[in-house]
Amino acid sequence: MRPPTRIAPHPYNPYDQLAQLRDPEPGHEPYPYDESDPLDLGLKADDETDDDTWSPPDHRGRGRLAAVSSVVKIAVAALVCTGFLFLSDRLAELYAQDKAADKLQQSLHLATKPEVDIHGFPFLTQLMDKRIDRVDVAVPDVAADRVSLAEVRATAKDVRITGDLPTSIKGAVVGSMDGDVFLSFDDMNRELGASQVKFTDAGQDSVKVAGGLPVAGKDVRVRAEAHIRREGGRAVSTTVDHMQLDIPGIATYTPGKDRAHSGLRLAPEAVARIAREKKHIRALLAVPAVVDRIGVPHDRVRQALRSDDELHRLIGTPRFAHQLMQINLVDVVLAHPWLLEKAGIDPKLVGAVMNLRLPELSDRLSLSFKLPKAPGQLRLRHVVVEDKGIRADLAGSGLHWGK
């Protein structure tokens, strides 16, 4: 098969390019071409103008804010402004509360910074008027003599600010104030009783004292009653009386000068133990002073000392044991110091208990607290005993801090 015949290319003619560069012949000018009207019909788009440029269409529609009415916009703006003003007012109030707490702590020499709560809204208008309607103050753990006040609460009304605002505030004057002072039994137990003596409500503005004291190596039970009283409108103190010291299983000692209620008396366990031991009961019956106080005829006592049967009949009656427990052995023991040992009782322990002085015991268990010095009239009113402690009403007027 023959290969296809190749057609020779047309020879290159340089005059062709020169012909393209020549001027057009007369009557053969090229027709102007308009891209916006390729068919040369003279038509144009309706919205097309010679000066406008084309831009892509916006399919997003109107903005969201554009769809919100003007009333809603105004309301939102008002809420934002109100919130800003409220926040500013609260921040100013918090700042003022903190500064007031610092001033109170310095003026009253408090160990703990008090809590200050300013009432009333808005605060800034009150501040501009230099008059605060109400301020609540709480001071925890205030030192008062031997005890600490659990809390002092006060409400100050009609507080007038002195000085120029906002940076030259010199002080404040309190028109009136009321509150209360609270002393908890827990603090009294910890600070006075040292976890050995407990204080509880005894009713009728009295406090019951009960606990133990180490005496001569033994635990002696203490019972007493503390009466609350107000002193001069600025202090509260107690008087401790009706004190009784119990030597468990041996005797009860009541200090004091009243023989009807004071003295040393045997416990029921000690009487029963003495009655079981013939040598112990005979030692007691050998003392005429004891026989006289029991009220048993001396002839019968002499028979009991000679006969065990008579002795059993004498001490076996409930009346004898009761009378023996009623005997005040203070002067008997002083006159016959050997008697306790003969009766099977440790004389050193009884002597140590009897040597406890009532004033010393009372001072250990008594309490008092006094209001701190404050410029103006500050006083205590009613004092009551509650389940958890002692509360006293607080009142004041004309109090001022600073200048």
Summary of the structure (lengths in Angstrom):
residues: 403
radius of gyration: 52.5
end to end distance: 130.6
largest distance: 183.5
contacts: 1060
relative contact order: 0.11
helix: 34%
strand: 33%
